[in-house]
Every structure is written in C-alpha cells, then in structure tokens.
Amino acid sequence: MNEQELNQQVAEQICDAGQWNGQPFHAGKCVALLDGKVVAAADDIASVLKVLRSLDANPNRGMVFEVGRPVTDVIR
C-alpha cells in the first residue's frame, strides 16, 4: 500500500468513526496526515498545512482534510 492509499484509509476511518487510535475528531476539525499518521489537528486548514509542510516540504506527500461524514452522490 502506498502513502496516498494509507492516508486515504486513515482519513476515511476518522470521518466514519470520528476517532483514530483513541483520539476523537469532531466534524469541522482539520487534520494533516503523513505516512498514515496524524501529525496535526486544528480548526483551520492553514494551521495543519503549516505543520505538515514543516515536517515535509514536498507538496506531493501528506494529506490535509476536514472531518465530516462521507457524502454519497446519488445519480438518477
């Protein structure tokens, strides 16, 4: 599993369960992941992105997302 897939799996788990490894995350919280690990959580994307880029400046690594319930698109 590559880094992107690992980060995606962790992000989905956080959004589905509202927690990861015992750490709670509520809707609207912004989270930064690097190598499948939570490296920052805050109320705004700019803060978590700053932490993520301080750990790894490569824009192709890591993931930043806002916690929320998955939305299913229905096509009729």
Secondary structure, DSSP 8 states (H G I E B T S, - for coil): --HHHHHHHHHHHHHHHSEETTEE--TT-EEEEETTEEEEEESSHHHHHHHHHHH---TTS-EEEE----------
